């Protein structure tokens, strides 16, 4: 197939582009590299050293003989995006080209607005480009499990059957997003569903859980191909933060009681899920939703798993508790269904199999690059401000953030 990966220089996008190329698909990356700029603006860097995109693609071609095309530009620029689609003529577009951090969107007004403009406008441009140039092209869009929130009922895969006053209907599952970023993803879902309905587009929304790991078969071929490992307070995941902290002997910082529960999956399962969606496209006019994760863990469960695995490696790992800077239920019911990708053939990897090598092992290998000042939470959901320059957040004891 011919597959365009929007946001192909990012964490999920890079792994996906290489995987699809290695599987024999013709792949193009579309990216404006703003993710690298955000690191510079925030004063952070990925734990793993990331090469310039030209070096990455050259290394891939030299190793495999496979060429990945590059279209450099911004998806919010309709003329550029439509031109890239017209020139490459993809069978499928995999859309990762979005600002994907909830904390980033909650820093202040500027970051909330830029998140929504980038995500919502970029996706709208893509929908109009597909309508104009190839309405048969299958859109595989990365959504998020965060669209659902934490309802007190089971989370279905996209839709739920409702009975009300003697009548029944299949309706989109109610959304309870927890940040301006998650709100942008809800807007995307609604816009895509509407475009499928009125224009006959075909789309798959992959509501993904938290992704972990840097190691895929392709990224492991050479260090020039290595993927990102973000551990900072803005773009880093809780699991990455715990692993970086463990590598330094820093206490694992659990927000609140640590009972917040989410879905998780290995990066190797992310790329396989995307390929399964590409190989089994939605029908014309269909907007389908897959919940893309393999396991559920609470934050405290993750902390205990990292502490135990770190102990096996001779690391001294303790767990500390901080006031939660986010606005989220401290304890909640969480049971999300995720069978559709399994039915298509996904054979999941599990965290217990990846924790030592792909996570803590990588953190230990590159621990000289870890900046412990990036562990402390600075973005406060309640006041929409980033206190990074002003020291620790007011509700976090200073002794716990050093």
N, C-alpha and C positions, 0 to 999 in steps of 0.2 A: 504494500500500500504506500501511497504518498501521504506523509503525516507531517503537518506543521506544528511545532511545539512553541507556543507563545510563552515567553518567560523562560526560555530554555537555558539561560545562564544561571538561573536560581537553583535552590536546593533540590526541590522535586523535579523541576524542569530539566536540569542537567542530567540527573540519573535516568530520567525517562528518555531523553533524546539519545543517549548512548545505548540504552537497552534496546530501544526500537531499531536503531541502526544496526546493532549487533544481531538482531533477529531477522535482518534482511529487508527491512522497510526503508524506503527512500525518505530521508528526514531533513527538514529545514528548521532552523532555530530563528525565532523572531524575538528580539530583545533590544531594550534601550540602555541596559546596564545601570539603571538607577539604583538597583539594590546595592551595588558597590558604593555609590555615592552616599546612600543613607548611612552606611557604616562609617564613612569618613566624617559626615556631619555629626554623628552621635559619638564619635571618638571611640569606636569599638572595632574589633576585627574578629573574623572567624578563627576558631582555634587552629584549624588546619590551613596551611598556606594555599591560597587559590591563585592560579596563574591567570594572566589576561586571556580573554576568549580566543584570540588568534593562536596563542600557544597551545591552548587546550585542543582546539580543533586540528591543529597541525599534528600534535602528538597522537590523536585518535586516528588520523589518516595514515600516519607512518606505521602505527602498530597493526592496524586492521586492513588497510587499503580501502577503507570506506570513507566517502566524502559526506560531510554534513554541511548543507548550505547555510549561509548566514544572511539574514535581512536585519540590518541595524536601524531601529527606529521605534517610535512610540505608538502604542495602540490607541492613544487618545487623538492621534493625528489620522483622520479618516483617509485622506489621500494616500498616505504612506501605507496604511494597513490594507486598504482595498487593492493597491498596486501589488503588494506582496502576495496577496491571495490570487490575484489574476495571473501573476508571473509564475508562481509555483504550482497552482492548480491542485491543491491537496484533496485527497479523498476524505481525510479526517483532520480536524483542527483540535489540538489539545490545548486548553486555555489555562495557563498558570500565571499569566501576566498581570498579577494584582499585588497590591500592598497587602501582606498577609499577617501582620502583627496586630493583635488586639491592643497591647500596651502602646504601640506607636500611635494608634488612632485615638488614644485617650490622653495624650500628652497635653494638648491644648486645642483651641479652635482651629488653628492653622493645620495641624496634623489630622484632625478629624475631617476637615473639608478636603484636604488633598487626598486622603484615603478614599473618600466617597467619589470624588471627581475621577481619580485614576481608575477605580474599580467599576463604577457604574457607567461612566462615559465610555471607557474602553470596551466593555461588554456590549453596550448599545451600538457602538461603531462596528463591532464584529458581526452583530446580528444584521445590521443593514447591509454590510458588505456581502454576507452570505446570501441575503435576499437578492441582491443585485447581480452577483457573479456566479453563484453556484448554490442554489437552494437544496441540492441533494447532498452536499457535503455534510458529514456528520460532525456535530460539535460535542466534544467531550470536555465538560467544564468542571474544574475543581471547586466544589463547594466545601462546606464544613459542617461537622456535627454540632458546632456551636450555634448554628441557626436554630436548632430545636430548643436550646436551653436545658433546663433540668425539670421537666414536668413530673407530676406525681402519678403518671401513668406510663405504660410502656411506650417507647418511641418506635414507630413503624418506619418503613422505608419510603418516605416521601408522602404517602397518602394514608388516610384513615377513613373507615366507613362510619358515618354518623347517622344515628336515628334520632329524629326530632319531631315531636308532635305527630307521630304516625307516619312520617315519611323518612326515606333513607337515601343517602347519597355518598359517593366516594369523593372526598375533598382533600385538598392539600393539608398535610399535617400542620397544626398550629405552630407558629414560630415565636420564640421568646429569646431573641438575641441579647447578648450580654455586653456588647461594646459597639462603638461606631463602625469598627471593622466588620463585626458579625452582621450588623444592620446592612452594610453594603452588599454582603453576600446574599442576604434575603432579597434585597432589591434586584440583584442579578437573577436570582431564581425566578422571581415573578416576571421579569422582563423576558427571560428566555421562554418560559411557559407560554406567555402571551404571543411571542413571535412564532412559536411552533403552531399555536392555534390559528393565527390569522394568515400566516405565510406558508404553512406546510413544512417548516424546517424540522430537522430531526436532531434531538439533543439528549445527552445523558449527563445528569448532574451527579457527580461523585461527592457525596457528603463525607469528607474524610475526617478521621480522628487525628490525634497527635502522632506525627511520624518520628521515628527514631532511627539512628544508625547512619553511618557514612559508607559502609562497605557494600557495594554491589560487585558482581563479577567484572563489570567494565571498569568501574572506578578503581578497582584493586590492581589493574594491569600495570599502572605506572603512577608515580606521585603527581605527575603533571595533570592527571585526570581526577585527582582526589576531590571529594565533595565537601560542602560546607559542614561545619560543626559549630552552631551558634549557641553560646551559653550565657550571653549577657541578659540583662533584665528586659530588654525591648524585644529582641528577635529570638532569644534563646528559649528552648522548651524547659520545663521543670526537670525532665529527666537528664537533659544535657547539663543543666546547672548542677544537679546533684553529682554527676560523674566528674565534672571539672572540680567541684569542691572536694570530692573524695580524693582526687589525684593530688591535691595540695594539702590534705589533712585538715581542711576547713570544715566546720560543722555544716551539715546539710540543712538548709534554711527552708522549713516547712511553713507555709502561710496558714494562719489560723490553726484549727485542729487537724488539718490535713485530710478531712473526710470528703473533699471535693473529688468526684469520680468522673472519669472520662474514658473514651475509647482510644486505643493505641494500635499502631501497626508498624512493622518493619519497612524500611525504604524499599527492600526487595519485593515486598508485597504491593507497595504503591505502584511500582513500574509494571508489575504483572497485572494488577487490576486495570490499569490504563489500557494495556494491550488487549485484555479480555473485552473491555468496552469497545475498543476500536474494531476488533474482529467480529463482534456481535452487535452491529449498530442498531440504533432505534429506528422505528418505522417513520415514514414521512408523516409529519404532523404530531409525532409523539414526543412528549417530554417525560422522560423516566428518571427515577431517582434510585441510586444505590447508596446504602450506608457502607462506607469503606473503612473498616477497622477489623481487628481480629481478636482483641482482648480488652477487658475493662479493668482499670486499676484506680484506687484512690491515691492521692498524693502521698499519704503516709505509707501505704503499701509499697510504693515506689522507693521511698526513702529507706525502708527496712530492707528491700531487695538490694539496693545499691550498697547499704552498709554491710550486708552479709557477703556480697560478692567482693567488695573492697577488702574485707577481712581475709578472704581467701587469698588475696594478692599481697597480704602483709601491710595493707594500709590501715591507718587508725581513723575510723569513721564514727562520728557522733552525730546525733540529730538534735537540732535546735528549732524552736517554734517562734515565729514572728507574727505580729498583728497583720491581718490580711489587708493589703492596700486596695484590693479589688472589691467590688460589690457583687457578691455571690452567696448563695445559700451555704452556710457552714456545714450543714448535713442535709442530705437529700436522697430521694429514691432515684435510681438510674438503671434502666434496663432497656437497651436499644437493640432492635433486631437487625441482623446483618447476614442474610442468607443468600441474597441474589448473586453476589459474586462467587460465593462458594459453589452455588449451583452451576455457574458457568465454568468452573474448573480451578478456582483458586485453591492452592495448597499452602496454608499459612505457615509462616515462621513465627516463633514465639520468643518473647523477651528473655526468658530464662536461657535460651540458646545463644542470644546475641550480647548479653550484658557484659561479659568479661572481655571479649575481643573487640567487637564493633563499637563499644561505648567506653567503658572504663579503660580498656587497653589503649584506645586512641587518645583519650585524655591524658593518660600517663605518658604516652609517647611524645606528645606535644605540650607537656605541662609548662615548659619554659615560656610558652606564649600566653599562658593564662594570666589575666589581670584580675586579682581578687576584688578590686574596687567595683567591678561590674556586677558582683553578686547581689548587692543591696537593692531592694525595691525603691525606686524614686518616683515612679508615676503613680499618682493617687487618683483612683476612679472618682472619688467624691468631690474633688475640687478642680479636676481637669488641668492639673499643672505638673510640670516636670521639675522636680526639686534637685536635679542632678548637680547644679552648680551651688546649691545652698546647703549641701551636707545631707545627712540622713533625714528621711521623712519624719515629720513631727511625732507620729504615733508609733515609731519604731525605736526602741532603746538603742542609743549609739553603740553600746558595748556589743550588741548583737549584729551590727552591720559592718564591723571592721573586717 
